[in-house]
């Protein structure tokens, strides 16, 4: 019997596989994005989030339970983006 290591099994592709699907959502009008809180289940348009900042960046929180929905932190020539308050983040080149 195989031991569950918590890692997905099977073959995988590298992160370039995400370029096409991500380009479709990253060019969309952000104000049309819909958001759903994993803690309290509230959902709604991006505009309903409560945004704090600007330093050290912008933090958007659920208006019902205050869970972090996203963080955006500018850095010279880049923008860090974290979704859902996770510990990881994405850095996008802006310049």
N, CA, C and O atoms as a CHARMM CRD file, in Angstrom:
* protein
*
  380
    1    1 UNK  N      0.83800  -1.17600   0.00000 PROA 1      0.00000
    2    1 UNK  CA     0.00000   0.00000   0.00000 PROA 1      0.00000
    3    1 UNK  C      0.88800   1.24600   0.00000 PROA 1      0.00000
    4    1 UNK  O      1.80500   1.36800   0.81300 PROA 1      0.00000
    5    2 UNK  N      0.60000   2.17500  -0.93100 PROA 2      0.00000
    6    2 UNK  CA     1.40200   3.39000  -1.04000 PROA 2      0.00000
    7    2 UNK  C      1.08200   4.35500   0.09400 PROA 2      0.00000
    8    2 UNK  O     -0.07100   4.50100   0.50100 PROA 2      0.00000
    9    3 UNK  N      2.11700   5.00500   0.59300 PROA 3      0.00000
   10    3 UNK  CA     1.93000   5.97700   1.65900 PROA 3      0.00000
   11    3 UNK  C      1.57200   7.33500   1.06200 PROA 3      0.00000
   12    3 UNK  O      2.17200   7.75700   0.07300 PROA 3      0.00000
   13    4 UNK  N      0.59000   8.02500   1.66300 PROA 4      0.00000
   14    4 UNK  CA     0.17600   9.33500   1.18200 PROA 4      0.00000
   15    4 UNK  C      1.19200  10.38600   1.62800 PROA 4      0.00000
   16    4 UNK  O      1.35500  10.63400   2.82200 PROA 4      0.00000
   17    5 UNK  N      1.86400  10.99400   0.67100 PROA 5      0.00000
   18    5 UNK  CA     2.88200  11.99100   0.98600 PROA 5      0.00000
   19    5 UNK  C      2.32400  13.40600   0.95600 PROA 5      0.00000
   20    5 UNK  O      3.03400  14.35100   1.29900 PROA 5      0.00000
   21    6 UNK  N      1.06500  13.57100   0.55300 PROA 6      0.00000
   22    6 UNK  CA     0.48100  14.90100   0.44300 PROA 6      0.00000
   23    6 UNK  C      0.82800  15.58300  -0.86300 PROA 6      0.00000
   24    6 UNK  O      0.35200  16.68800  -1.12600 PROA 6      0.00000
   25    7 UNK  N      1.64100  14.95600  -1.67800 PROA 7      0.00000
   26    7 UNK  CA     2.01900  15.53100  -2.97400 PROA 7      0.00000
   27    7 UNK  C      1.14600  14.92200  -4.05500 PROA 7      0.00000
   28    7 UNK  O      0.80000  13.74300  -3.97800 PROA 7      0.00000
   29    8 UNK  N      0.78200  15.70900  -5.06500 PROA 8      0.00000
   30    8 UNK  CA    -0.02100  15.15100  -6.13800 PROA 8      0.00000
   31    8 UNK  C      0.76000  14.08400  -6.89200 PROA 8      0.00000
   32    8 UNK  O      1.98200  14.15800  -7.02100 PROA 8      0.00000
   33    9 UNK  N      0.04400  13.11300  -7.37500 PROA 9      0.00000
   34    9 UNK  CA     0.69500  12.06300  -8.14200 PROA 9      0.00000
   35    9 UNK  C      0.46100  12.31600  -9.62500 PROA 9      0.00000
   36    9 UNK  O     -0.36800  13.14800  -9.99400 PROA 9      0.00000
   37   10 UNK  N      1.18300  11.60700 -10.46400 PROA 10     0.00000
   38   10 UNK  CA     1.00600  11.75900 -11.90000 PROA 10     0.00000
   39   10 UNK  C      1.96900  12.76500 -12.48000 PROA 10     0.00000
   40   10 UNK  O      2.85100  13.28700 -11.79700 PROA 10     0.00000
   41   11 UNK  N      1.77800  13.02200 -13.75400 PROA 11     0.00000
   42   11 UNK  CA     2.67100  13.93900 -14.44000 PROA 11     0.00000
   43   11 UNK  C      2.24900  15.37700 -14.21200 PROA 11     0.00000
   44   11 UNK  O      1.11000  15.65200 -13.83200 PROA 11     0.00000
   45   12 UNK  N      3.15800  16.27400 -14.44200 PROA 12     0.00000
   46   12 UNK  CA     2.85700  17.69600 -14.30600 PROA 12     0.00000
   47   12 UNK  C      3.52100  18.46900 -15.43200 PROA 12     0.00000
   48   12 UNK  O      4.39100  17.95400 -16.13500 PROA 12     0.00000
   49   13 UNK  N      3.09000  19.72800 -15.59000 PROA 13     0.00000
   50   13 UNK  CA     3.68900  20.63900 -16.55500 PROA 13     0.00000
   51   13 UNK  C      4.31400  21.78300 -15.77600 PROA 13     0.00000
   52   13 UNK  O      3.98700  21.98100 -14.60600 PROA 13     0.00000
   53   14 UNK  N      5.20000  22.53400 -16.39600 PROA 14     0.00000
   54   14 UNK  CA     5.79300  23.65900 -15.67800 PROA 14     0.00000
   55   14 UNK  C      4.82500  24.84600 -15.67500 PROA 14     0.00000
   56   14 UNK  O      3.78300  24.80900 -16.32900 PROA 14     0.00000
   57   15 UNK  N      5.17300  25.87200 -14.94800 PROA 15     0.00000
   58   15 UNK  CA     4.29700  27.01600 -14.75300 PROA 15     0.00000
   59   15 UNK  C      3.94800  27.76900 -16.01700 PROA 15     0.00000
   60   15 UNK  O      2.99200  28.54400 -16.02400 PROA 15     0.00000
   61   16 UNK  N      4.70500  27.56100 -17.09800 PROA 16     0.00000
   62   16 UNK  CA     4.35500  28.21300 -18.36400 PROA 16     0.00000
   63   16 UNK  C      2.97000  27.79600 -18.85000 PROA 16     0.00000
   64   16 UNK  O      2.34500  28.50200 -19.64200 PROA 16     0.00000
   65   17 UNK  N      2.49800  26.65600 -18.37700 PROA 17     0.00000
   66   17 UNK  CA     1.16800  26.18000 -18.76000 PROA 17     0.00000
   67   17 UNK  C      0.07300  27.15100 -18.30200 PROA 17     0.00000
   68   17 UNK  O     -1.02300  27.15300 -18.86300 PROA 17     0.00000
   69   18 UNK  N      0.36100  27.96900 -17.29400 PROA 18     0.00000
   70   18 UNK  CA    -0.62400  28.91500 -16.75400 PROA 18     0.00000
   71   18 UNK  C     -0.67300  30.23200 -17.52100 PROA 18     0.00000
   72   18 UNK  O     -1.60000  31.01900 -17.32900 PROA 18     0.00000
   73   19 UNK  N      0.30400  30.48400 -18.38500 PROA 19     0.00000
   74   19 UNK  CA     0.41100  31.78400 -19.05300 PROA 19     0.00000
   75   19 UNK  C     -0.84800  32.13900 -19.83600 PROA 19     0.00000
   76   19 UNK  O     -1.35100  33.25600 -19.72000 PROA 19     0.00000
   77   20 UNK  N     -1.35400  31.21800 -20.61900 PROA 20     0.00000
   78   20 UNK  CA    -2.54900  31.50300 -21.42100 PROA 20     0.00000
   79   20 UNK  C     -3.77000  31.78900 -20.56700 PROA 20     0.00000
   80   20 UNK  O     -4.38500  32.84500 -20.72200 PROA 20     0.00000
   81   21 UNK  N     -4.14500  30.87900 -19.66500 PROA 21     0.00000
   82   21 UNK  CA    -5.32300  31.14400 -18.82900 PROA 21     0.00000
   83   21 UNK  C     -5.17100  32.39300 -17.96700 PROA 21     0.00000
   84   21 UNK  O     -6.13300  33.13900 -17.78800 PROA 21     0.00000
   85   22 UNK  N     -3.96700  32.63100 -17.42900 PROA 22     0.00000
   86   22 UNK  CA    -3.78100  33.83300 -16.60400 PROA 22     0.00000
   87   22 UNK  C     -3.89400  35.11100 -17.42600 PROA 22     0.00000
   88   22 UNK  O     -4.39900  36.12300 -16.94000 PROA 22     0.00000
   89   23 UNK  N     -3.42600  35.06600 -18.66600 PROA 23     0.00000
   90   23 UNK  CA    -3.51400  36.27800 -19.49400 PROA 23     0.00000
   91   23 UNK  C     -4.96800  36.65200 -19.74700 PROA 23     0.00000
   92   23 UNK  O     -5.28400  37.82400 -19.95000 PROA 23     0.00000
   93   24 UNK  N     -5.84500  35.66700 -19.73500 PROA 24     0.00000
   94   24 UNK  CA    -7.26700  35.96300 -19.93200 PROA 24     0.00000
   95   24 UNK  C     -7.87400  36.68900 -18.74000 PROA 24     0.00000
   96   24 UNK  O     -8.70100  37.58200 -18.92400 PROA 24     0.00000
   97   25 UNK  N     -7.48500  36.32600 -17.52300 PROA 25     0.00000
   98   25 UNK  CA    -8.08200  36.99200 -16.36300 PROA 25     0.00000
   99   25 UNK  C     -7.34900  38.26700 -15.98300 PROA 25     0.00000
  100   25 UNK  O     -7.96000  39.18200 -15.43100 PROA 25     0.00000
  101   26 UNK  N     -6.04200  38.34900 -16.26600 PROA 26     0.00000
  102   26 UNK  CA    -5.29600  39.53500 -15.86600 PROA 26     0.00000
  103   26 UNK  C     -5.57000  40.73300 -16.76100 PROA 26     0.00000
  104   26 UNK  O     -5.27600  41.86300 -16.37300 PROA 26     0.00000
  105   27 UNK  N     -6.11300  40.52200 -17.91800 PROA 27     0.00000
  106   27 UNK  CA    -6.44100  41.65600 -18.78200 PROA 27     0.00000
  107   27 UNK  C     -7.90800  42.07800 -18.62500 PROA 27     0.00000
  108   27 UNK  O     -8.33100  43.07500 -19.20900 PROA 27     0.00000
  109   28 UNK  N     -8.66800  41.33600 -17.85500 PROA 28     0.00000
  110   28 UNK  CA   -10.08100  41.65600 -17.63500 PROA 28     0.00000
  111   28 UNK  C    -10.21200  42.88000 -16.72700 PROA 28     0.00000
  112   28 UNK  O     -9.31600  43.18600 -15.94000 PROA 28     0.00000
  113   29 UNK  N    -11.31800  43.55500 -16.84800 PROA 29     0.00000
  114   29 UNK  CA   -11.60100  44.70000 -15.99600 PROA 29     0.00000
  115   29 UNK  C    -11.74700  44.20500 -14.55100 PROA 29     0.00000
  116   29 UNK  O    -12.63300  43.40400 -14.25100 PROA 29     0.00000
  117   30 UNK  N    -10.88000  44.68400 -13.67100 PROA 30     0.00000
  118   30 UNK  CA   -10.85400  44.17000 -12.29800 PROA 30     0.00000
  119   30 UNK  C    -12.15600  44.42900 -11.54800 PROA 30     0.00000
  120   30 UNK  O    -12.54200  43.63700 -10.68900 PROA 30     0.00000
  121   31 UNK  N    -12.83200  45.52300 -11.86300 PROA 31     0.00000
  122   31 UNK  CA   -14.05900  45.84200 -11.12200 PROA 31     0.00000
  123   31 UNK  C    -15.18700  44.86900 -11.43000 PROA 31     0.00000
  124   31 UNK  O    -16.19900  44.85500 -10.73000 PROA 31     0.00000
  125   32 UNK  N    -15.02800  44.06000 -12.46300 PROA 32     0.00000
  126   32 UNK  CA   -16.06000  43.06800 -12.77100 PROA 32     0.00000
  127   32 UNK  C    -15.78400  41.73100 -12.07700 PROA 32     0.00000
  128   32 UNK  O    -16.57600  40.79400 -12.17800 PROA 32     0.00000
  129   33 UNK  N    -14.65100  41.65600 -11.37200 PROA 33     0.00000
  130   33 UNK  CA   -14.28900  40.40500 -10.69000 PROA 33     0.00000
  131   33 UNK  C    -15.25300  40.13600  -9.53800 PROA 33     0.00000
  132   33 UNK  O    -15.70500  41.06400  -8.86600 PROA 33     0.00000
  133   34 UNK  N    -15.55800  38.88100  -9.32000 PROA 34     0.00000
  134   34 UNK  CA   -16.42600  38.44200  -8.23900 PROA 34     0.00000
  135   34 UNK  C    -15.54700  37.74600  -7.22300 PROA 34     0.00000
  136   34 UNK  O    -14.60600  37.04400  -7.59300 PROA 34     0.00000
  137   35 UNK  N    -15.83500  37.92600  -5.97700 PROA 35     0.00000
  138   35 UNK  CA   -15.00500  37.40700  -4.93100 PROA 35     0.00000
  139   35 UNK  C    -15.87900  36.60700  -3.95800 PROA 35     0.00000
  140   35 UNK  O    -17.05600  36.91900  -3.78300 PROA 35     0.00000
  141   36 UNK  N    -15.29900  35.56400  -3.32000 PROA 36     0.00000
  142   36 UNK  CA   -16.01600  34.76300  -2.32700 PROA 36     0.00000
  143   36 UNK  C    -15.09500  34.49900  -1.15300 PROA 36     0.00000
  144   36 UNK  O    -13.96100  34.05700  -1.33900 PROA 36     0.00000
  145   37 UNK  N    -15.57100  34.76500   0.05800 PROA 37     0.00000
  146   37 UNK  CA   -14.77500  34.56300   1.26800 PROA 37     0.00000
  147   37 UNK  C    -14.80500  33.09200   1.67600 PROA 37     0.00000
  148   37 UNK  O    -15.88400  32.52300   1.83800 PROA 37     0.00000
  149   38 UNK  N    -13.63000  32.46300   1.84700 PROA 38     0.00000
  150   38 UNK  CA   -13.61500  31.05600   2.24800 PROA 38     0.00000
  151   38 UNK  C    -13.99100  30.85500   3.71100 PROA 38     0.00000
  152   38 UNK  O    -14.32000  29.73800   4.11000 PROA 38     0.00000
  153   39 UNK  N    -13.94800  31.90600   4.51200 PROA 39     0.00000
  154   39 UNK  CA   -14.29100  31.77100   5.93400 PROA 39     0.00000
  155   39 UNK  C    -15.78400  31.90600   6.18200 PROA 39     0.00000
  156   39 UNK  O    -16.39800  31.00800   6.75700 PROA 39     0.00000
  157   40 UNK  N    -16.37900  33.02300   5.75600 PROA 40     0.00000
  158   40 UNK  CA   -17.78400  33.27000   6.08400 PROA 40     0.00000
  159   40 UNK  C    -18.73200  33.00700   4.92000 PROA 40     0.00000
  160   40 UNK  O    -19.94800  32.96900   5.10900 PROA 40     0.00000
  161   41 UNK  N    -18.18800  32.82500   3.71500 PROA 41     0.00000
  162   41 UNK  CA   -19.00900  32.50300   2.55600 PROA 41     0.00000
  163   41 UNK  C    -19.62400  33.69500   1.85700 PROA 41     0.00000
  164   41 UNK  O    -20.31200  33.52300   0.85100 PROA 41     0.00000
  165   42 UNK  N    -19.39800  34.90700   2.36100 PROA 42     0.00000
  166   42 UNK  CA   -19.94800  36.08300   1.68800 PROA 42     0.00000
  167   42 UNK  C    -19.30100  36.20800   0.31000 PROA 42     0.00000
  168   42 UNK  O    -18.12100  35.90700   0.13300 PROA 42     0.00000
  169   43 UNK  N    -20.08200  36.65000  -0.64100 PROA 43     0.00000
  170   43 UNK  CA   -19.54700  36.87800  -1.97600 PROA 43     0.00000
  171   43 UNK  C    -20.08700  38.18700  -2.50400 PROA 43     0.00000
  172   43 UNK  O    -21.10200  38.69700  -2.03100 PROA 43     0.00000
  173   44 UNK  N    -19.40000  38.71500  -3.48000 PROA 44     0.00000
  174   44 UNK  CA   -19.83200  39.97400  -4.07300 PROA 44     0.00000
  175   44 UNK  C    -18.77000  40.51800  -4.99000 PROA 44     0.00000
  176   44 UNK  O    -17.71700  39.90500  -5.16200 PROA 44     0.00000
  177   45 UNK  N    -19.03700  41.66600  -5.58200 PROA 45     0.00000
  178   45 UNK  CA   -18.06800  42.26400  -6.48700 PROA 45     0.00000
  179   45 UNK  C    -16.85800  42.81800  -5.72300 PROA 45     0.00000
  180   45 UNK  O    -16.93500  43.11700  -4.53100 PROA 45     0.00000
  181   46 UNK  N    -15.77700  42.94000  -6.42400 PROA 46     0.00000
  182   46 UNK  CA   -14.52500  43.45600  -5.85600 PROA 46     0.00000
  183   46 UNK  C    -14.74300  44.76800  -5.11600 PROA 46     0.00000
  184   46 UNK  O    -14.10300  45.02000  -4.09500 PROA 46     0.00000
  185   47 UNK  N    -15.63600  45.59900  -5.62300 PROA 47     0.00000
  186   47 UNK  CA   -15.86800  46.92700  -5.04500 PROA 47     0.00000
  187   47 UNK  C    -16.40200  46.86900  -3.61800 PROA 47     0.00000
  188   47 UNK  O    -16.31200  47.86500  -2.90000 PROA 47     0.00000
  189   48 UNK  N    -16.94900  45.75000  -3.18600 PROA 48     0.00000
  190   48 UNK  CA   -17.49300  45.66100  -1.82500 PROA 48     0.00000
  191   48 UNK  C    -16.43100  45.35700  -0.77600 PROA 48     0.00000
  192   48 UNK  O    -16.70300  45.47100   0.41900 PROA 48     0.00000
  193   49 UNK  N    -15.22200  44.97000  -1.19800 PROA 49     0.00000
  194   49 UNK  CA   -14.16500  44.69100  -0.23700 PROA 49     0.00000
  195   49 UNK  C    -13.77200  45.97300   0.49300 PROA 49     0.00000
  196   49 UNK  O    -13.88600  47.06300  -0.06700 PROA 49     0.00000
  197   50 UNK  N    -13.31700  45.85400   1.71700 PROA 50     0.00000
  198   50 UNK  CA   -12.80500  46.99200   2.47600 PROA 50     0.00000
  199   50 UNK  C    -11.29800  47.04100   2.27300 PROA 50     0.00000
  200   50 UNK  O    -10.59100  46.07700   2.56600 PROA 50     0.00000
  201   51 UNK  N    -10.81500  48.16300   1.77200 PROA 51     0.00000
  202   51 UNK  CA    -9.40400  48.28200   1.39600 PROA 51     0.00000
  203   51 UNK  C     -8.69400  49.21800   2.35900 PROA 51     0.00000
  204   51 UNK  O     -9.16500  50.32200   2.63200 PROA 51     0.00000
  205   52 UNK  N     -7.56000  48.76600   2.86800 PROA 52     0.00000
  206   52 UNK  CA    -6.73800  49.54200   3.78900 PROA 52     0.00000
  207   52 UNK  C     -5.37800  49.78200   3.14900 PROA 52     0.00000
  208   52 UNK  O     -4.89400  48.95500   2.37700 PROA 52     0.00000
  209   53 UNK  N     -4.77600  50.89100   3.46400 PROA 53     0.00000
  210   53 UNK  CA    -3.46900  51.22200   2.91700 PROA 53     0.00000
  211   53 UNK  C     -3.31400  52.72000   2.82500 PROA 53     0.00000
  212   53 UNK  O     -4.14500  53.41300   3.41300 PROA 53     0.00000
  213   54 UNK  N     -2.36700  53.27500   2.16900 PROA 54     0.00000
  214   54 UNK  CA    -1.59100  52.63300   1.10400 PROA 54     0.00000
  215   54 UNK  C     -0.29400  51.97200   1.56800 PROA 54     0.00000
  216   54 UNK  O      0.30800  51.23200   0.79100 PROA 54     0.00000
  217   55 UNK  N      0.15600  52.20500   2.78600 PROA 55     0.00000
  218   55 UNK  CA     1.45800  51.65400   3.18600 PROA 55     0.00000
  219   55 UNK  C      1.28600  50.46500   4.11600 PROA 55     0.00000
  220   55 UNK  O      0.41800  50.49700   4.98800 PROA 55     0.00000
  221   56 UNK  N      2.06000  49.45100   3.96500 PROA 56     0.00000
  222   56 UNK  CA     3.11300  49.23700   2.96800 PROA 56     0.00000
  223   56 UNK  C      2.57800  48.79000   1.61100 PROA 56     0.00000
  224   56 UNK  O      3.34300  48.58800   0.66700 PROA 56     0.00000
  225   57 UNK  N      1.26200  48.63900   1.52300 PROA 57     0.00000
  226   57 UNK  CA     0.59300  48.26600   0.28100 PROA 57     0.00000
  227   57 UNK  C     -0.89500  48.30200   0.54900 PROA 57     0.00000
  228   57 UNK  O     -1.32400  48.74500   1.61400 PROA 57     0.00000
  229   58 UNK  N     -1.67500  47.84900  -0.38800 PROA 58     0.00000
  230   58 UNK  CA    -3.12400  47.80600  -0.21500 PROA 58     0.00000
  231   58 UNK  C     -3.54400  46.42000   0.24500 PROA 58     0.00000
  232   58 UNK  O     -3.12200  45.41000  -0.31600 PROA 58     0.00000
  233   59 UNK  N     -4.37900  46.38800   1.27000 PROA 59     0.00000
  234   59 UNK  CA    -4.92100  45.12700   1.78000 PROA 59     0.00000
  235   59 UNK  C     -6.43200  45.20300   1.69500 PROA 59     0.00000
  236   59 UNK  O     -7.04400  46.10700   2.26500 PROA 59     0.00000
  237   60 UNK  N     -7.04300  44.25700   0.98300 PROA 60     0.00000
  238   60 UNK  CA    -8.49900  44.19600   0.83800 PROA 60     0.00000
  239   60 UNK  C     -9.02400  43.08100   1.73500 PROA 60     0.00000
  240   60 UNK  O     -8.52500  41.95600   1.70800 PROA 60     0.00000
  241   61 UNK  N    -10.03800  43.41000   2.52800 PROA 61     0.00000
  242   61 UNK  CA   -10.59400  42.45200   3.48700 PROA 61     0.00000
  243   61 UNK  C    -12.07300  42.24400   3.24700 PROA 61     0.00000
  244   61 UNK  O    -12.76400  43.10500   2.70200 PROA 61     0.00000
  245   62 UNK  N    -12.54500  41.07800   3.66900 PROA 62     0.00000
  246   62 UNK  CA   -13.96500  40.75400   3.60500 PROA 62     0.00000
  247   62 UNK  C    -14.73400  41.75600   4.48000 PROA 62     0.00000
  248   62 UNK  O    -14.35100  41.98000   5.62800 PROA 62     0.00000
  249   63 UNK  N    -15.79200  42.35300   3.96700 PROA 63     0.00000
  250   63 UNK  CA   -16.54300  43.31800   4.77200 PROA 63     0.00000
  251   63 UNK  C    -17.33500  42.66300   5.90800 PROA 63     0.00000
  252   63 UNK  O    -17.77700  43.35600   6.82400 PROA 63     0.00000
  253   64 UNK  N    -17.52000  41.35600   5.86100 PROA 64     0.00000
  254   64 UNK  CA   -18.28500  40.66800   6.90300 PROA 64     0.00000
  255   64 UNK  C    -17.41000  40.13500   8.02900 PROA 64     0.00000
  256   64 UNK  O    -17.75700  40.27700   9.20200 PROA 64     0.00000
  257   65 UNK  N    -16.26100  39.51400   7.68100 PROA 65     0.00000
  258   65 UNK  CA   -15.45300  38.86600   8.72300 PROA 65     0.00000
  259   65 UNK  C    -14.00600  39.36400   8.77000 PROA 65     0.00000
  260   65 UNK  O    -13.23100  38.91000   9.61200 PROA 65     0.00000
  261   66 UNK  N    -13.63400  40.27600   7.89400 PROA 66     0.00000
  262   66 UNK  CA   -12.29400  40.89300   7.86300 PROA 66     0.00000
  263   66 UNK  C    -11.17700  39.96500   7.38800 PROA 66     0.00000
  264   66 UNK  O    -10.00700  40.33600   7.48400 PROA 66     0.00000
  265   67 UNK  N    -11.49000  38.78500   6.88400 PROA 67     0.00000
  266   67 UNK  CA   -10.43200  37.92600   6.33400 PROA 67     0.00000
  267   67 UNK  C     -9.76400  38.64400   5.16100 PROA 67     0.00000
  268   67 UNK  O    -10.43300  39.31500   4.37600 PROA 67     0.00000
  269   68 UNK  N     -8.46400  38.50100   5.04900 PROA 68     0.00000
  270   68 UNK  CA    -7.73700  39.11800   3.95000 PROA 68     0.00000
  271   68 UNK  C     -8.11200  38.43300   2.64400 PROA 68     0.00000
  272   68 UNK  O     -7.99000  37.21600   2.50600 PROA 68     0.00000
  273   69 UNK  N     -8.57000  39.23400   1.69000 PROA 69     0.00000
  274   69 UNK  CA    -8.91300  38.72100   0.36600 PROA 69     0.00000
  275   69 UNK  C     -7.72200  38.82900  -0.57200 PROA 69     0.00000
  276   69 UNK  O     -7.44800  37.91400  -1.34900 PROA 69     0.00000
  277   70 UNK  N     -7.01900  39.94400  -0.49800 PROA 70     0.00000
  278   70 UNK  CA    -5.81400  40.11500  -1.31500 PROA 70     0.00000
  279   70 UNK  C     -4.95700  41.22900  -0.77100 PROA 70     0.00000
  280   70 UNK  O     -5.42400  42.11500  -0.05500 PROA 70     0.00000
  281   71 UNK  N     -3.67800  41.16200  -1.13100 PROA 71     0.00000
  282   71 UNK  CA    -2.72600  42.21700  -0.79300 PROA 71     0.00000
  283   71 UNK  C     -1.95400  42.56700  -2.04900 PROA 71     0.00000
  284   71 UNK  O     -1.58500  41.69200  -2.83200 PROA 71     0.00000
  285   72 UNK  N     -1.71300  43.85900  -2.23400 PROA 72     0.00000
  286   72 UNK  CA    -0.89100  44.33700  -3.34400 PROA 72     0.00000
  287   72 UNK  C      0.16400  45.26400  -2.75900 PROA 72     0.00000
  288   72 UNK  O     -0.15500  46.26200  -2.11300 PROA 72     0.00000
  289   73 UNK  N      1.40800  44.92300  -2.99300 PROA 73     0.00000
  290   73 UNK  CA     2.49900  45.72000  -2.45100 PROA 73     0.00000
  291   73 UNK  C      3.42700  46.11100  -3.60000 PROA 73     0.00000
  292   73 UNK  O      4.03200  45.24900  -4.23700 PROA 73     0.00000
  293   74 UNK  N      3.53600  47.42400  -3.86200 PROA 74     0.00000
  294   74 UNK  CA     4.42700  47.85500  -4.94000 PROA 74     0.00000
  295   74 UNK  C      5.88500  47.79700  -4.51300 PROA 74     0.00000
  296   74 UNK  O      6.23100  48.00700  -3.35100 PROA 74     0.00000
  297   75 UNK  N      6.71200  47.50900  -5.48400 PROA 75     0.00000
  298   75 UNK  CA     8.15700  47.50300  -5.31400 PROA 75     0.00000
  299   75 UNK  C      8.69100  48.10800  -6.60400 PROA 75     0.00000
  300   75 UNK  O      8.07700  47.92600  -7.65500 PROA 75     0.00000
  301   76 UNK  N      9.77700  48.79900  -6.56200 PROA 76     0.00000
  302   76 UNK  CA    10.26600  49.46800  -7.75900 PROA 76     0.00000
  303   76 UNK  C     10.28200  48.52100  -8.96400 PROA 76     0.00000
  304   76 UNK  O     11.02100  47.53700  -8.99500 PROA 76     0.00000
  305   77 UNK  N      9.45100  48.84600  -9.94500 PROA 77     0.00000
  306   77 UNK  CA     9.39000  48.06500 -11.17100 PROA 77     0.00000
  307   77 UNK  C      8.58700  46.78700 -11.06600 PROA 77     0.00000
  308   77 UNK  O      8.49700  46.03700 -12.03800 PROA 77     0.00000
  309   78 UNK  N      7.99600  46.51800  -9.90100 PROA 78     0.00000
  310   78 UNK  CA     7.24500  45.27400  -9.70600 PROA 78     0.00000
  311   78 UNK  C      6.02600  45.51600  -8.82600 PROA 78     0.00000
  312   78 UNK  O      5.91300  46.54900  -8.16600 PROA 78     0.00000
  313   79 UNK  N      5.12300  44.55500  -8.82900 PROA 79     0.00000
  314   79 UNK  CA     3.98200  44.56100  -7.92800 PROA 79     0.00000
  315   79 UNK  C      3.84500  43.15800  -7.35600 PROA 79     0.00000
  316   79 UNK  O      3.75300  42.18200  -8.10200 PROA 79     0.00000
  317   80 UNK  N      3.83300  43.06000  -6.02800 PROA 80     0.00000
  318   80 UNK  CA     3.60000  41.78400  -5.35500 PROA 80     0.00000
  319   80 UNK  C      2.11300  41.61400  -5.17600 PROA 80     0.00000
  320   80 UNK  O      1.42300  42.55900  -4.79100 PROA 80     0.00000
  321   81 UNK  N      1.60400  40.42700  -5.44800 PROA 81     0.00000
  322   81 UNK  CA     0.18500  40.12800  -5.30500 PROA 81     0.00000
  323   81 UNK  C      0.02900  38.84300  -4.51200 PROA 81     0.00000
  324   81 UNK  O      0.59800  37.80700  -4.85800 PROA 81     0.00000
  325   82 UNK  N     -0.74600  38.92700  -3.45100 PROA 82     0.00000
  326   82 UNK  CA    -1.06700  37.76200  -2.63200 PROA 82     0.00000
  327   82 UNK  C     -2.58200  37.64000  -2.59200 PROA 82     0.00000
  328   82 UNK  O     -3.28000  38.60900  -2.29600 PROA 82     0.00000
  329   83 UNK  N     -3.08300  36.46400  -2.88700 PROA 83     0.00000
  330   83 UNK  CA    -4.52900  36.24200  -2.89900 PROA 83     0.00000
  331   83 UNK  C     -4.94000  35.43300  -1.68500 PROA 83     0.00000
  332   83 UNK  O     -4.29400  34.44200  -1.34400 PROA 83     0.00000
  333   84 UNK  N     -6.00400  35.85100  -1.03800 PROA 84     0.00000
  334   84 UNK  CA    -6.57100  35.09000   0.05800 PROA 84     0.00000
  335   84 UNK  C     -5.74800  35.11100   1.33500 PROA 84     0.00000
  336   84 UNK  O     -5.96100  34.26700   2.20500 PROA 84     0.00000
  337   85 UNK  N     -4.83100  36.03000   1.47500 PROA 85     0.00000
  338   85 UNK  CA    -4.05300  36.10900   2.69400 PROA 85     0.00000
  339   85 UNK  C     -3.05100  34.97800   2.85400 PROA 85     0.00000
  340   85 UNK  O     -2.50500  34.76800   3.93700 PROA 85     0.00000
  341   86 UNK  N     -2.81600  34.25500   1.77600 PROA 86     0.00000
  342   86 UNK  CA    -1.86200  33.15300   1.82500 PROA 86     0.00000
  343   86 UNK  C     -0.45800  33.67700   2.09100 PROA 86     0.00000
  344   86 UNK  O     -0.17700  34.86400   1.93000 PROA 86     0.00000
  345   87 UNK  N      0.40200  32.77800   2.49600 PROA 87     0.00000
  346   87 UNK  CA     1.75800  33.19200   2.79700 PROA 87     0.00000
  347   87 UNK  C      2.58100  33.40600   1.53700 PROA 87     0.00000
  348   87 UNK  O      3.57700  34.12900   1.57400 PROA 87     0.00000
  349   88 UNK  N      2.19900  32.80900   0.44400 PROA 88     0.00000
  350   88 UNK  CA     2.91600  32.98600  -0.81000 PROA 88     0.00000
  351   88 UNK  C      2.41300  34.22300  -1.53900 PROA 88     0.00000
  352   88 UNK  O      1.35100  34.75700  -1.21900 PROA 88     0.00000
  353   89 UNK  N      3.17900  34.66800  -2.51100 PROA 89     0.00000
  354   89 UNK  CA     2.78200  35.83600  -3.28500 PROA 89     0.00000
  355   89 UNK  C      3.36200  35.74300  -4.68200 PROA 89     0.00000
  356   89 UNK  O      4.33400  35.02500  -4.91900 PROA 89     0.00000
  357   90 UNK  N      2.75500  36.47900  -5.60900 PROA 90     0.00000
  358   90 UNK  CA     3.25100  36.57200  -6.97400 PROA 90     0.00000
  359   90 UNK  C      3.83800  37.95400  -7.18000 PROA 90     0.00000
  360   90 UNK  O      3.29200  38.93500  -6.67500 PROA 90     0.00000
  361   91 UNK  N      4.93300  38.05300  -7.91000 PROA 91     0.00000
  362   91 UNK  CA     5.53700  39.34300  -8.22300 PROA 91     0.00000
  363   91 UNK  C      5.41200  39.55600  -9.72500 PROA 91     0.00000
  364   91 UNK  O      5.89800  38.75100 -10.51800 PROA 91     0.00000
  365   92 UNK  N      4.75200  40.65400 -10.11000 PROA 92     0.00000
  366   92 UNK  CA     4.57200  40.99700 -11.51800 PROA 92     0.00000
  367   92 UNK  C      5.45100  42.18700 -11.85900 PROA 92     0.00000
  368   92 UNK  O      5.55800  43.13400 -11.08000 PROA 92     0.00000
  369   93 UNK  N      6.07700  42.13400 -13.02100 PROA 93     0.00000
  370   93 UNK  CA     6.87100  43.26600 -13.49900 PROA 93     0.00000
  371   93 UNK  C      5.90100  44.33100 -13.97400 PROA 93     0.00000
  372   93 UNK  O      4.98100  44.03500 -14.73700 PROA 93     0.00000
  373   94 UNK  N      6.09500  45.57500 -13.53100 PROA 94     0.00000
  374   94 UNK  CA     5.20900  46.66800 -13.91400 PROA 94     0.00000
  375   94 UNK  C      5.91800  47.70500 -14.75500 PROA 94     0.00000
  376   94 UNK  O      5.26800  48.57300 -15.33800 PROA 94     0.00000
  377   95 UNK  N      7.21300  47.63800 -14.83100 PROA 95     0.00000
  378   95 UNK  CA     7.95700  48.62600 -15.62300 PROA 95     0.00000
  379   95 UNK  C      8.71700  47.93800 -16.72900 PROA 95     0.00000
  380   95 UNK  O      9.40600  48.59700 -17.50800 PROA 95     0.00000
